[in-house]
């Protein structure tokens, strides 16, 4: 994981400063940090080097780490006490939304002893998604509210909120269909769902959560832009973090749109979801 070994090779070449900065910029872009974020990072690093011409390799990497940390915002995603909470998860096909719902439920039960959780099968376009959520609910012991394939997602979520209120649940985790961010009709549907939730949950706590795949690369930046315009994203969860040697995309998302990061998905098991920590993330990225 990370680009630290490649950075070390650069220093072994004894490059002139400008050559070094150009190479570092290419490495950052290659790690999916993004062109704009990479360029700004290197510009700031260049200025730091001008202020301290004697900076050694360790100091340069440490400075680079500090600059990147300034772009990234952490977010503690947890239910608010005393009110009904709803976490709406969305994103494109195949990013792992349904599995992330199960992982979140397991995390909140294990970490906060929260048991009053219900799943809402809002992905009604795929029968497999409904079945998958039901299996997760059965495995973990959480109730699932679902309808048949092809049902109105808004109706499913509406019913879930009513059911949660009747049963005294504290957290609703909502699955949604894998929306291609280029399809405006599906984005509009997400806006419709948002209105239904807000009308049904006055005084409740509602969070909009974008799930992105760490292996997606720069396309995830475009996804974040479109969804953020549609519903305003509260936080990002990065899945498949264990499957990539990059993962820098969260720095670009956080930097470009001010969207904080809350969790990293690190595997297939229910306990393979860890709270995002910027220091640890940068240690992995830079292999420090």
BELJOPE-V524198 format. One record per run of one state. SS is the DSSP state (h for helix, s for strand, l for the rest). FROM is the first residue (numbers start at 1). TO is the last residue. If there is no record, write none. Layout:
BEGIN
SS&FROM&TO ; SS&FROM&TO
END
This chain:
BEGIN
l&1&3 ; h&4&12 ; l&13&16 ; h&17&30 ; l&31&34 ; h&35&51 ; l&52&56 ; h&57&69 ; l&70&73 ; s&74&74 ; l&75&84 ; s&85&90 ; l&91&96 ; h&97&112 ; l&113&116 ; s&117&122 ; l&123&126 ; h&127&140 ; l&141&142 ; s&143&145 ; l&146&152 ; h&153&167 ; l&168&170 ; s&171&176 ; l&177&183 ; h&184&200 ; l&201&204 ; s&205&213 ; l&214&218 ; h&219&231 ; l&232&234 ; s&235&239 ; l&240&240 ; h&241&243 ; l&244&248 ; h&249&257 ; l&258&259 ; s&260&265 ; l&266&272 ; s&273&275 ; l&276&277 ; h&278&286 ; l&287&288
END
